[in-house]
Amino acid sequence: MCDICGRGSCCESFHSLEEQQRYEKVIEAFDRARELRQQVRDEIDEEAREIEAAERRVEHEAEMRADAFGD
């Protein structure tokens, strides 16, 4: 998607250098926002993996206790 006009079938280089320069700071802000969104997604994914691993450990420990006590 073009950060200048918003069209999906466009890109910055299709616009004049004047437009590119005019929108330079906006494009930088869009790029930074994309990076921040990806960082947040990565953090959420990591937290989800940690929770899943903890749940598997709890289930495994419960199974081990059940086996040890014959339940």
Stockholm file with secondary structure:
# STOCKHOLM 1.0

chainA/1-71         MCDICGRGSCCESFHSLEEQQRYEKVIEAFDRARELRQQVRDEIDEEAREIEAAERRVEHEAEMRADAFGD
#=GR chainA/1-71 SS CCTTTCCTTCCGGGSCHHHHHHTHHHHHHHHHHHHHHHHHHHHHHHHHHHHHHHHHHHHHHHHHHHHHHTC
#=GC SS_cons        CCTTTCCTTCCGGGSCHHHHHHTHHHHHHHHHHHHHHHHHHHHHHHHHHHHHHHHHHHHHHHHHHHHHHTC
//
